[in-house]
């Protein structure tokens, strides 16, 4: 991501009047490190309502297509320690103490008031298509390379139809079919690694993986219709005792769907086909 101070600062200095009028619940301040050459992603459990930077040396923007991810960089090296305040749509106020570091300790920080639940990507109502959307969709749509990985609830069915890789990225092709009279609107998409068999008296570990982008999103999947998605993620490490979960959450509903992909299946990802090969 290129340094564009004007673009990064735009759109985040305004705090909505609705957020100001509601009661705020403050969370303890958290340490945060940023640099000039690496983007730090802060994933919140709720959509962002407002951001206040303590210094102009902190560059901030919402992640394109996601309402709950804040992306941060430094305008210059070695700036004086400063602060960052974030208000979410649920009335939560988060405070960060921001320092400069050439190599930030964390490039993805998960912020949640519910530690057992991993925050996902909350889809923006104004979606920003990725420049590779049409290319990737045309390359994988109709190519069924995976079978028998599915979940169903309330006449909504989610299937993994393909698993591909290219340039240290993974692409998950999923098909959502809705046979209910009620439409199915996607609120959030989550990816996380989980231990297959945690030891006795040990809590199950799960690591959030932020999708790089998602293509093929529609506002809603209506009755007797299908929606085809491609979820892209950067390469990540995993052990044979772990599996990847893809979770799609229904907006204002309870038909939340999960796909579980074993480590063995992840290793069998196929090379992303070129559109000309179709």
C-alpha positions in Angstrom: 0.0 0.0 0.0 1.5 3.3 -1.1 1.9 6.3 1.2 -0.9 8.7 0.4 -1.2 11.0 3.5 -4.2 13.0 2.2 -6.2 9.9 1.2 -5.4 8.1 4.4 -6.5 10.9 6.6 -9.7 11.6 4.6 -13.0 10.3 5.9 -11.9 9.4 9.4 -11.8 12.8 11.2 -15.6 13.0 11.4 -17.4 11.3 14.2 -21.1 10.8 13.5 -23.6 12.7 15.5 -25.3 9.5 16.4 -22.2 8.1 18.0 -21.6 11.3 20.0 -25.2 11.3 21.4 -25.2 7.7 22.7 -23.6 6.5 25.9 -20.0 5.4 25.4 -18.3 2.4 27.1 -14.6 2.9 27.5 -12.1 0.0 27.1 -8.6 0.1 28.6 -5.9 1.7 26.5 -3.9 -0.7 24.3 -0.3 -0.4 23.0 0.1 -0.1 19.3 3.2 0.1 17.0 3.1 1.4 13.4 5.8 2.1 10.8 6.1 4.0 7.5 6.5 0.9 5.3 4.1 -1.7 6.8 0.3 -1.5 7.2 -1.1 -2.4 10.6 -4.7 -3.7 10.5 -6.8 -3.3 13.6 -10.0 -5.5 13.5 -12.9 -4.4 15.7 -15.9 -6.5 16.7 -18.2 -3.7 15.5 -18.4 -1.3 12.6 -16.4 1.9 13.0 -18.3 5.1 13.8 -15.5 7.6 14.3 -11.7 8.0 14.6 -9.6 10.7 16.4 -5.9 10.8 15.8 -3.7 12.4 18.4 -1.1 13.3 15.8 -1.0 14.0 12.1 1.9 11.5 11.9 -0.7 8.7 12.3 -2.2 7.9 8.9 -5.5 6.0 9.1 -8.2 4.7 6.8 -11.0 2.1 6.8 -10.1 -1.0 4.9 -11.9 -1.0 1.5 -15.1 -3.0 1.7 -15.0 -3.6 5.4 -16.6 -1.4 8.1 -14.8 -2.8 11.1 -11.1 -2.8 10.0 -8.9 0.2 10.5 -5.6 0.4 8.6 -2.7 2.4 10.1 0.7 3.6 8.9 3.2 6.3 10.1 3.7 9.5 8.1 7.4 9.7 9.3 9.9 7.7 11.3 10.5 8.3 15.0 7.4 10.4 15.7 6.7 11.3 19.4 4.4 8.8 21.2 0.7 9.7 20.6 -2.8 8.4 21.0 -5.6 7.1 18.8 -9.3 6.9 19.8 -11.9 4.8 18.0 -15.7 4.8 18.5 -17.7 1.9 17.2 -21.3 1.8 16.1 -22.2 -0.1 19.4 -21.0 2.8 21.5 -17.6 1.4 22.5 -14.7 3.7 22.9 -11.2 2.2 22.3 -8.0 4.0 23.2 -4.5 3.2 21.9 -1.1 4.5 22.8 0.8 4.7 19.5 4.5 4.4 19.1 6.8 4.2 16.0 8.6 0.9 15.3 10.5 -0.1 12.2 9.2 -3.6 12.7 5.8 -3.6 14.5 5.3 -6.5 16.8 1.8 -7.1 15.3 0.6 -6.4 11.8 -3.0 -7.6 12.7 -4.5 -6.7 16.0 -7.8 -8.2 17.0 -9.8 -6.1 19.4 -12.9 -7.7 21.0 -14.9 -7.5 24.2 -15.7 -11.2 23.7 -12.4 -13.0 23.8 -13.9 -16.4 22.7 -15.3 -14.9 19.5 -13.1 -13.9 16.7 -14.1 -10.6 15.0 -14.7 -11.1 11.3 -14.9 -8.8 8.3 -18.1 -6.8 8.4 -19.1 -6.1 4.9 -19.6 -2.5 3.9 -22.9 -1.4 2.3 -20.8 0.3 -0.4 -18.6 -2.5 -1.6 -15.3 -1.7 -3.3 -14.7 -4.4 -5.9 -11.1 -5.7 -6.1 -9.5 -5.1 -9.6 -9.1 -8.9 -9.9 -12.7 -9.7 -9.1 -13.9 -10.5 -12.6 -10.7 -12.3 -13.5 -10.7 -14.6 -10.5 -14.4 -15.3 -10.7 -14.2 -16.2 -14.4 -11.2 -18.5 -13.6 -12.8 -20.5 -10.9 -16.6 -20.4 -11.3 -17.9 -23.7 -12.5 -14.6 -25.6 -11.6 -15.6 -27.9 -8.8 -12.4 -29.3 -7.3 -13.8 -29.9 -3.8 -16.7 -32.1 -2.7 -18.5 -33.0 0.6 -17.5 -29.8 2.5 -20.8 -28.1 3.2 -23.1 -26.8 5.9 -26.9 -26.1 5.9 -29.3 -24.3 8.2 -32.9 -23.0 7.6 -32.9 -23.9 3.9 -29.6 -22.0 3.3 -26.7 -24.2 2.1 -23.0 -23.2 1.9 -20.6 -25.3 -0.1 -16.9 -25.2 -0.7 -16.5 -25.8 -4.5 -12.9 -25.0 -5.1 -9.6 -24.3 -3.3 -6.8 -22.7 -5.3 -3.4 -21.0 -4.8 -1.3 -18.4 -6.7 1.5 -16.1 -5.7 1.4 -17.1 -2.0 -2.3 -16.5 -1.8 -5.2 -18.9 -1.2 -8.6 -18.6 -2.9 -11.6 -20.3 -1.5 -14.6 -20.6 -3.9 -17.9 -21.0 -2.1 -21.5 -21.3 -3.2 -24.4 -20.1 -1.1 -27.8 -21.4 -2.1 -31.0 -20.0 -0.4 -34.2 -22.0 -0.7 -36.1 -20.2 2.1 -38.8 -17.6 1.4 -36.7 -15.1 3.4 -33.6 -13.6 1.7 -30.2 -14.3 3.1 -28.0 -11.2 3.6 -24.4 -11.7 4.5 -23.2 -9.6 7.5 -19.7 -10.9 8.1 -17.2 -13.4 6.8 -14.6 -15.0 9.1 -11.6 -17.2 8.6 -9.8 -18.8 11.5 -7.6 -21.7 12.4 -8.7 -24.0 15.2 -7.0 -27.0 16.9 -8.6 -30.2 16.0 -8.4 -32.0 19.3 -7.4 -29.7 22.2 -5.8 -31.3 25.2 -8.1 -32.0 28.2 -8.7 -28.9 30.4 -7.2 -26.7 27.7 -9.3 -24.1 25.9 -9.5 -24.6 22.1 -7.2 -22.1 20.4 -8.3 -20.2 17.3 -6.3 -17.7 15.3 -8.1 -15.1 13.2 -7.1 -14.8 9.5 -8.2 -11.6 7.9 -9.5 -12.1 4.3 -7.5 -10.0 1.8 -10.6 -9.4 -0.3 -13.9 -11.1 -1.2 -15.4 -11.1 -4.7 -18.9 -11.8 -6.0 -20.9 -10.3 -3.1 -24.5 -9.3 -3.7 -26.7 -7.3 -1.4 -28.8 -10.4 -0.6 -29.4 -14.0 -1.8 -33.2 -14.0 -2.5 -35.5 -17.0 -2.5 -34.5 -19.8 -4.9 -31.2 -18.1 -5.9 -27.5 -18.7 -5.6 -24.5 -16.6 -4.8 -20.9 -17.5 -5.7 -18.1 -16.0 -3.7 -14.3 -16.1 -3.9 -12.5 -15.4 -0.6 -8.8 -14.5 -0.9 -6.3 -14.7 2.0 -2.5 -14.4 2.3 -0.6 -17.6 2.8 -0.5 -18.7 6.5 1.2 -21.4 8.4 -0.7 -24.3 10.0 -0.1 -27.8 11.5 -1.6 -31.1 10.6 -3.6 -30.9 13.9 -5.4 -27.8 12.8 -8.3 -27.0 10.5 -9.5 -23.9 8.8 -13.1 -22.6 9.5 -14.9 -20.3 7.0 -17.9 -18.7 8.8 -20.6 -16.7 7.1 -22.9 -14.8 9.4 -26.5 -13.8 8.4 -27.4 -10.2 9.0 -30.3 -10.0 11.6 -30.7 -13.7 11.4 -29.5 -17.0 12.9 -28.6 -19.0 9.8 -24.8 -18.8 10.4 -22.9 -21.3 8.3 -19.5 -22.9 8.8 -17.2 -24.8 6.5 -14.4 -26.8 8.1 -11.3 -27.6 5.9 -8.6 -30.0 7.1 -4.9 -29.3 7.0 -4.6 -32.2 4.5 -7.2 -30.6 2.2 -5.5 -27.2 2.4 -2.2 -28.8 1.2 -4.1 -30.1 -1.9 -5.0 -26.6 -3.2 -4.7 -26.4 -6.9 -2.9 -23.8 -9.0 -5.3 -21.0 -9.9 -6.4 -21.6 -13.5 -6.1 -18.8 -16.1 -9.3 -17.5 -17.6 -8.1 -18.5 -21.1 -8.0 -22.1 -20.0 -11.8 -22.2 -19.4 
